[in-house]
Amino acid sequence: MRYVSTRGQTPPAPFRAVLLEGLAPDGGLMVPERYPRIDSGTLREWRGLTYARLAGEVMRLFADDYPPGELTRLADGAYAAAAFGSNDTTPLVDLEPGLKLLQLSNGPTLAFKDLAMQLLGALFEFELSARSGTLNVLGATSGDTGSSAEYAMRSRPAIRVFMLSPGGRMSAFQRAQMYSLTDPNIFNIAVEGTFDDCQDVVKRITSDVDFKQRHRVGAVNSINWARVAAQTVYYLRGYFAATARDGDPVSFCVPSGNFGNMLAGWIARSMGLPIEQLVVATNENDVLDEFFRTGHYRVRSRDQTLATSSPSMDISKASNFERFLFDLAQHDADQVRELWRQLEAHGEFDLSGTSIWRGAEACGFGSGRSTHADRLATIRSVYQASGRIVDPHTADGIKVAREWCRPGVPMICLETARPVKFSDTIIEAIGRAPPLTAQMEEMLARPQRFEKMLPDADRIRRYIEARTN
């Protein structure tokens, strides 16, 4: 299995050679030359596996350059019951007839990002040990990636983490999870701006190939291919839990901002998983919904990107969308480079009426949008029907999933996080906060440590340089 860049100007390389990288040297994103295929026989063999063993089997298809048994060992450690509460890592529950919820928030930071990040931490540590090296991780977060990365990397002495987050745009719980960490290898930078500003800084720094090599800079955002590959696992796990027979169809609805979570579903279906529909759910920052309805991809300016009650989706530039476009263009890197030239020059491109885009339905996609009022109504309706409390992002997904349910095909909504991370919105919806454990209360009371900075790539580059020499 070899990996190429969406921009077409980076030599093909094996999995382990691209594992520690973020952007490719040509500014693109690394993708497999081809997706591995799974057939009904493979599905039958995998149906009874634990989550950890399933992860080992899936990752072995994407990464064939490890010693025999190594990926199984790493996956067993990453998905231990101690980290995820039980061996039933991602339970599937019924919400209402035809609609199910895949619970992905049982990890250390109570968010779906833990499922890929715990494995990524193990993969990084193995690679650095093999090379006797160190790594400086640079990332941007809209809320949950940061804490998931920091908790996965905090105990690994060969790794430093520099995490950019949008100041004042995360929930109090999300801030506490990140900023209360005192580990000497964790550096939090609160950027005065939006998540897109943070992401732009990361891209500017990591596109400086000389700086990246001198300071051994890697990435944990979903621009890192290993994270996307690891996320395909829970689509398979959800499929097995929702079906009795291999070949029965299911659909997935995914709350999406940066498109990494949804891209993993697209890849799982491209591998052969019988997914009928992939439904994108956005909040008021509806760049992706607009694209899937119209074929027009139009990013929003900093002033146009709204601060909402589902803050982890307050994103107007979906990084992983480039990988999806590369597939639509049948790996024509020239077309991808031209589209991104248009995006950088004009802030938009329009695929409607082109040979690349035949419409969402032709690609098996649907989409929808949810507002603050919708979130409150959805949280309230789920709670009144079942006593279950869902977080605002998951509520966006449930609202849109209800619009796309089809008779006879289970619709699985992917959970984003535990509701306790967004208590203000939960109180507004149902009149009470989700209960806090003693450990959570202690975390919220800790002093917080972070640096405030403007979205200035040069200054942040100097900050990193001063702490990595």
C-alpha positions, -999 to +999 in steps of 0.1 A: +000+000+000+015+033-011+003+069-006+003+098-029-005+135-026-038+151-037-016+177-054+003+151-074+038+164-068+051+142-040+067+107-047+046+077-035+055+064-001+044+036+023+023+042+054+050+045+080+068+071+059+038+094+059+025+086+094+042+114+112+035+140+085+007+165+082+005+182+048+025+167+020+055+187+008+035+199-022+008+213+001-017+184-006-030+156+016-017+120+015-042+094+003-038+057-007-031+050-044-062+028-041-086+018-013-084-018-001-114-039-008-134-060+016-159-086+004-187-106+020-163-132+032-142-106+050-173-091+066-183-126+078-149-131+093-148-098+110-184-097+124-176-113+157-143-095+164-138-071+194-133-035+185-096-038+191-091-068+169-113-053+142-091-022+143-060-043+139-074-061+109-086-028+092-054-010+098-034-039+084-051-032+051-039+004+051-005-002+066+013-033+053+048-022+063+046-032+100+062-064+115+036-093+117+013-089+147+025-054+156-007-036+146-028-061+166-006-055+197-009-017+193-047-018+188-052-041+218-034-015+239-051+015+225-086+001+229-082-015+263-113-016+285-095+007+310-095+035+284-131+030+270-150+016+300-155-019+286-146-041+256-179-029+240-161+002+228-188+017+207-223+005+218-252+009+194-286+019+209-320+024+195-333+060+196-366+055+178-380+032+151-355+032+122-330+055+139-300+043+160-272+061+178-236+048+177-220+058+210-185+071+203-179+091+235-166+064+259-129+074+257-107+095+280-120+129+268-156+118+262-155+126+225-154+105+193-119+118+185-105+095+212-112+065+190-086+075+164-064+095+187-056+067+212-044+045+183-025+074+167-006+080+200+004+043+201+015+044+164+035+076+170+053+061+200+062+029+181+076+049+152+096+072+173+110+043+193+120+026+161+137+057+149+151+068+183+135+102+175+113+129+188+083+147+174+067+181+178+030+178+171+012+209+158-025+209+156-057+231+155-089+223+174-124+235+174-130+218+207-125+180+209-094+172+188-072+192+211-080+174+243-081+140+226-046+146+212-032+160+244-046+131+265-032+106+240+002+122+239+007+136+274+025+105+288+048+101+258+082+117+265+094+118+229+064+139+219+056+176+224+021+190+216+015+225+204-023+230+201-041+260+187-077+267+197-101+296+191-101+317+222-136+321+237-152+298+212-151+264+230-173+253+259-160+257+295-156+220+298-136+218+266-113+246+277-108+229+311-099+196+296-071+212+276-059+242+296-058+225+330-031+200+319+002+207+335+023+182+316+056+198+305+052+184+269+018+202+264+015+237+251-019+254+246-022+285+224-055+304+225-058+322+192-078+354+189-100+342+160-119+313+147-110+276+142-103+284+105-077+310+116-060+283+138-061+258+109-047+284+085-017+290+108-011+253+111-011+249+073+012+279+068+037+265+093+036+229+081+040+240+045+074+254+054+093+222+046+126+234+060+111+244+094+090+212+095+121+191+090+144+210+113+119+209+142+104+174+134+069+188+132+040+163+127+002+165+128-027+150+147-055+168+129-075+148+104-050+160+078-030+131+092-041+100+071-038+075+100-066+093+119-090+090+090-080+053+084-087+046+121-121+062+119-133+037+093-133+010+120-164+023+138-184+024+106-177-013+103-185-019+140-218+001+137-227-019+106-222-052+124-243-041+154-272-028+132-275-058+108-280-095+111-268-105+077-237-094+056-250-074+027-279-058+044-278-020+038-275+007+064-272+045+063-251+069+084-258+105+094-227+124+106-225+158+123-197+173+103-175+204+102-141+194+089-153+164+069-128+139+084-155+119+102-176+117+071-147+110+048-140+079+068-176+068+060-170+075+023-138+054+024-156+025+043-182+025+015-156+027-012-140-004+005-172-023+000-192-018+032-229-018+022-238+018+030-269+031+012-266+068+022-241+091+038-259+121+053-239+152+062-254+173+091-241+208+096-250+236+120-255+273+109-220+272+094-234+253+065-207+252+038-209+215+034-247+214+033-246+241+006-222+221-015-241+189-013-273+207-023-258+228-051-223+217-060-211+252-050-183+252-024-181+286-008-160+292+023-171+319+048-149+348+060-138+351+096-166+375+103-192+352+086-182+321+106-208+320+134-202+311+170-229+285+177-240+261+204-224+232+186-190+249+185-169+219+173-186+224+139-180+261+137-158+256+106-160+271+071-130+254+055-133+216+056-097+203+054-106+167+044-129+179+016-098+179-006-094+142-003-131+137-013-126+160-044-095+140-053-117+109-055-144+126-074-118+138-099-106+102-102-072+111-088-066+139-113-042+161-093-042+188-120-079+193-115-075+194-077-047+220-079-069+242-101-099+240-078-077+250-048-062+278-068-097+291-074-106+286-037-075+306-026-081+333-052-119+337-049-130+318-018-152+294-038-156+270-067-186+256-084-187+220-096-224+221-108-226+212-144-190+198-145-180+162-153-167+159-117-200+164-099-232+145-109-250+156-077-252+143-042-276+116-049-254+100-075-226+098-050-249+084-023-249+116-002-275+136+015-273+167+037-291+190+060-288+219+084-297+224+120-300+256+140-299+265+177-336+262+180-335+228+162-308+216+186-329+226+217-360+209+203-341+177+194-323+174+228-357+180+244-376+154+223-350+127+228-349+134+266-387+133+269-390+101+249-362+081+265-345+100+293-313+101+272-294+133+270-275+140+238-249+167+231-257+196+207-236+183+178-253+149+181-286+167+182-277+183+148-271+148+135-304+134+149-324+163+135-310+158+100-311+120+102-349+121+109-353+139+076-335+112+057-347+079+073-360+054+048-382+023+056-363-009+060-328+007+061-314+014+096-302+050+099-272+052+123-263+087+137-228+090+150-224+105+184-200+134+188-194+138+225-209+135+260-235+162+268-216+172+300-192+191+277-220+215+267-240+220+299-252+255+291-271+243+260-284+212+279-298+234+307-315+256+281-331+226+264-343+205+294-339+227+324-311+208+341-274+201+336-260+166+329-245+152+362-208+158+369-186+131+384-162+141+412-133+138+388-150+162+364-157+188+391-121+186+402-109+192+366-132+222+362-118+238+394-081+235+384-061+265+373-057+268+335-025+274+316-024+287+281-009+314+259-030+341+241-018+349+206-030+366+174-033+342+144+003+352+134+021+323+119+055+339+122+051+346+160+037+311+166+066+296+146+090+315+169+071+302+200+075+266+188+112+271+178+120+285+213+106+254+229+120+227+206+157+235+205 
